[in-house]
């Protein structure tokens, strides 16, 4: 499993995350494109860092919501979603090309990601946008028991998918992430590593109520927004043996 991490989320004089410490430990960098976080200079620096450590670059588009860090759902039309996703991919693609780097995938951010997983119309619009963008770019979305249905949807757009799981989040019985409002939604360090071991060795996760779900997982989401999370990346890397 490849490790992916949300990076490049600083903006102007505001600094977010420990990108320099996280980047050498990951395989895939989801780089903010300016709508929920990030700016042209931050994008350029983050792409350069990814190039230095041979990390794959992915666009991390969100709703146009700097104030809410892209965590608030916006009632956008299909055409608006297609346009805002293409706009953000293009921004990062331009920065990346200037450094001889390719944008290889797209992972939506925050509320846009959640809406993509919950709403067929939003997911379809995002798939259309990624498919319409020039180049062989994949779409990353959450690995769930419905992954085959999601792949069938993507096939209609000629789109390849990457499926991700979350190292530190507890899963509900339907394969969705347990709401952060519920106890145990975020695993402690030991439970996180146990979940990573289960995914790596069995290809399964055990839900909050003990149900075992088989998932197709290409990538594991890790975090670089604090020192504890960055240190955990090294532990996860050792567990999966890569």
C-alpha positions as CSV (number, residue, x, y, z in Angstrom):
1,X,0.0,0.0,0.0
2,X,1.2,3.5,-0.9
3,X,1.0,6.2,1.8
4,X,-0.8,9.5,0.9
5,X,-0.9,12.7,2.8
6,X,-2.6,16.1,2.4
7,X,0.1,18.8,2.0
8,X,0.6,22.3,0.7
9,X,-2.2,23.7,2.9
10,X,-0.4,26.8,4.1
11,X,-1.7,30.1,2.8
12,X,0.1,33.4,2.7
13,X,1.6,34.0,6.2
14,X,-0.5,31.2,7.7
15,X,1.4,27.9,8.1
16,X,-0.4,24.6,8.2
17,X,1.2,21.2,8.7
18,X,4.7,19.8,8.9
19,X,5.2,19.2,5.2
20,X,9.0,19.1,5.3
21,X,8.9,16.3,7.9
22,X,6.1,14.3,6.3
23,X,7.2,14.4,2.6
24,X,10.3,12.1,2.9
25,X,8.1,9.4,4.5
26,X,5.2,9.2,2.0
27,X,4.6,8.0,-1.5
28,X,1.8,10.4,-2.7
29,X,1.3,14.1,-1.9
30,X,-2.3,15.5,-2.1
31,X,-1.5,19.2,-2.8
32,X,-4.0,21.9,-2.1
33,X,-5.0,23.9,-5.1
34,X,-5.9,27.3,-3.7
35,X,-9.7,27.0,-3.0
36,X,-9.7,25.6,0.5
37,X,-6.0,26.3,1.2
38,X,-2.7,26.8,-0.5
39,X,-1.5,29.5,-2.8
40,X,0.7,29.7,-5.9
41,X,4.0,30.0,-3.9
42,X,3.0,27.2,-1.5
43,X,2.0,25.0,-4.5
44,X,5.4,25.6,-6.2
45,X,7.4,24.9,-3.0
46,X,5.3,21.7,-2.3
47,X,5.7,20.4,-5.8
48,X,9.5,21.0,-5.6
49,X,9.7,19.1,-2.4
50,X,7.7,16.2,-3.8
51,X,10.1,16.1,-6.8
52,X,13.1,16.1,-4.5
53,X,11.8,13.0,-2.7
54,X,10.3,11.3,-5.7
55,X,6.8,11.5,-4.3
56,X,3.8,11.3,-6.7
57,X,1.9,14.6,-7.0
58,X,-1.9,14.6,-6.8
59,X,-4.4,17.5,-7.0
60,X,-6.4,18.1,-3.8
61,X,-9.3,20.3,-4.9
62,X,-12.0,21.5,-2.5
63,X,-15.0,23.7,-2.4
64,X,-14.2,27.5,-2.7
65,X,-14.1,27.9,1.1
66,X,-10.9,29.4,2.5
67,X,-12.7,30.5,5.7
68,X,-14.1,27.1,6.5
69,X,-11.0,25.2,5.2
70,X,-13.2,23.4,2.7
71,X,-15.0,21.5,5.4
72,X,-18.5,23.1,4.7
73,X,-20.6,21.5,2.0
74,X,-21.7,24.0,-0.7
75,X,-24.8,23.5,-2.9
76,X,-23.1,23.6,-6.2
77,X,-24.6,22.6,-9.5
78,X,-23.1,19.8,-11.6
79,X,-21.6,22.3,-14.0
80,X,-20.1,24.3,-11.1
81,X,-18.5,21.2,-9.6
82,X,-17.0,20.2,-13.0
83,X,-15.6,23.7,-13.5
84,X,-14.2,24.2,-10.0
85,X,-12.5,20.8,-10.1
86,X,-11.0,21.3,-13.6
87,X,-9.9,24.8,-12.6
88,X,-8.0,23.5,-9.5
89,X,-6.4,20.6,-11.3
90,X,-5.2,23.0,-14.0
91,X,-3.7,25.3,-11.5
92,X,-1.6,22.6,-9.9
93,X,-0.8,21.0,-13.3
94,X,0.6,24.3,-14.6
95,X,2.8,24.7,-11.5
96,X,3.9,21.1,-11.8
97,X,4.7,21.2,-15.5
98,X,6.9,24.2,-14.9
99,X,9.1,21.9,-12.8
100,X,8.9,18.9,-15.1
101,X,6.5,17.1,-12.7
102,X,3.3,15.3,-13.7
103,X,0.0,15.4,-11.8
104,X,-1.0,11.8,-11.7
105,X,-4.2,11.7,-9.7
106,X,-6.9,13.7,-8.0
107,X,-8.2,13.4,-4.4
108,X,-11.0,15.8,-3.4
109,X,-10.7,17.5,-0.1
110,X,-13.0,17.7,3.0
111,X,-16.7,18.3,2.3
112,X,-16.2,17.8,-1.4
113,X,-14.8,14.3,-0.7
114,X,-17.6,13.5,1.7
115,X,-20.2,14.7,-0.7
116,X,-18.5,12.6,-3.5
117,X,-18.9,9.5,-1.4
118,X,-22.4,10.2,-0.3
119,X,-24.0,11.6,-3.4
120,X,-24.0,10.0,-6.8
121,X,-24.6,13.3,-8.6
122,X,-21.5,14.9,-7.0
123,X,-19.4,11.8,-7.6
124,X,-20.5,11.7,-11.3
125,X,-19.6,15.4,-11.7
126,X,-16.2,14.9,-10.2
127,X,-15.6,11.8,-12.4
128,X,-16.6,13.8,-15.4
129,X,-14.2,16.6,-14.5
130,X,-11.2,14.3,-14.0
131,X,-12.0,12.4,-17.2
132,X,-12.3,15.7,-19.2
133,X,-9.0,17.0,-18.0
134,X,-6.2,16.1,-20.4
135,X,-3.7,13.4,-19.5
136,X,-4.0,10.0,-17.8
137,X,-5.1,11.1,-14.3
138,X,-6.7,8.8,-11.8
139,X,-9.3,9.6,-9.1
140,X,-8.8,8.7,-5.5
141,X,-11.8,7.9,-3.4
142,X,-12.6,5.9,-0.2
143,X,-12.4,2.2,-0.3
144,X,-15.8,0.8,0.7
145,X,-17.7,-2.5,0.2
146,X,-19.3,-0.7,-2.8
147,X,-15.9,-0.3,-4.6
148,X,-17.0,-2.4,-7.5
149,X,-20.0,-0.2,-8.1
150,X,-17.8,2.9,-8.0
151,X,-15.4,1.3,-10.5
152,X,-18.4,0.5,-12.8
153,X,-19.4,4.2,-12.6
154,X,-15.8,5.3,-13.4
155,X,-15.7,2.9,-16.3
156,X,-18.4,4.9,-18.1
157,X,-16.0,7.8,-18.1
158,X,-13.0,5.7,-19.0
159,X,-11.5,6.7,-15.6
160,X,-9.2,4.7,-13.4
161,X,-9.7,4.8,-9.7
162,X,-7.4,4.6,-6.6
163,X,-9.1,3.4,-3.4
164,X,-7.9,4.6,-0.1
165,X,-8.3,3.6,3.5
166,X,-7.7,5.6,6.7
167,X,-5.2,4.4,9.2
168,X,-6.5,6.2,12.3
169,X,-10.3,6.2,11.7
170,X,-12.8,3.8,13.0
171,X,-15.3,2.4,10.5
172,X,-19.0,2.0,10.8
173,X,-20.7,-1.3,9.8
174,X,-21.6,0.0,6.3
175,X,-18.0,0.8,5.5
176,X,-18.2,4.6,6.0
177,X,-16.1,6.3,8.6
178,X,-17.6,6.5,12.0
179,X,-18.8,10.0,12.7
180,X,-16.3,12.1,14.7
181,X,-19.2,13.0,17.0
182,X,-19.3,9.4,18.2
183,X,-16.8,7.9,20.8
184,X,-14.0,5.9,19.4
185,X,-14.1,7.6,16.0
186,X,-10.4,8.2,16.0
187,X,-8.1,5.4,16.9
188,X,-5.3,5.7,19.4
189,X,-1.8,4.8,18.3
190,X,-2.0,1.1,19.1
191,X,-5.5,0.6,17.5
192,X,-4.3,2.5,14.4
193,X,-1.3,0.2,14.0
194,X,-3.5,-2.9,14.5
195,X,-5.8,-1.6,11.8
196,X,-2.9,-1.1,9.4
197,X,-1.6,-4.6,10.1
198,X,-5.1,-6.1,9.4
199,X,-5.3,-4.1,6.1
200,X,-1.8,-5.1,5.0
201,X,-2.1,-8.8,5.9
202,X,-5.8,-9.6,5.5
203,X,-7.2,-6.8,3.2
204,X,-9.9,-6.2,5.8
205,X,-11.0,-3.8,8.5
206,X,-13.0,-4.6,11.6
207,X,-15.8,-2.1,12.2
208,X,-16.9,-0.5,15.5
209,X,-19.3,-3.4,16.1
210,X,-16.8,-6.1,15.2
211,X,-18.0,-6.7,11.6
212,X,-15.2,-7.6,9.2
213,X,-15.2,-5.9,5.8
214,X,-13.2,-6.9,2.8
215,X,-11.8,-3.8,1.0
216,X,-9.7,-3.1,-2.0
217,X,-7.1,-0.7,-0.9
218,X,-4.4,1.0,-3.0
219,X,-3.3,3.7,-0.7
220,X,-3.5,4.5,3.0
221,X,-4.2,8.1,4.2
222,X,-1.8,9.4,6.8
223,X,-1.4,12.9,8.4
224,X,1.3,15.5,8.6
225,X,-0.5,18.2,10.5
226,X,1.2,17.6,13.9
227,X,4.4,16.0,15.2
228,X,2.5,13.0,16.7
229,X,1.0,12.3,13.3
230,X,4.3,12.7,11.5
231,X,6.0,10.3,13.9
232,X,3.2,7.8,13.3
233,X,4.0,7.7,9.6
234,X,7.3,6.1,10.3
235,X,5.6,3.5,12.5
236,X,3.0,2.7,9.8
237,X,5.8,2.4,7.2
238,X,7.6,-0.1,9.4
239,X,4.4,-2.1,9.9
240,X,3.6,-2.5,6.2
241,X,7.3,-3.3,5.5
242,X,7.9,-0.7,2.8
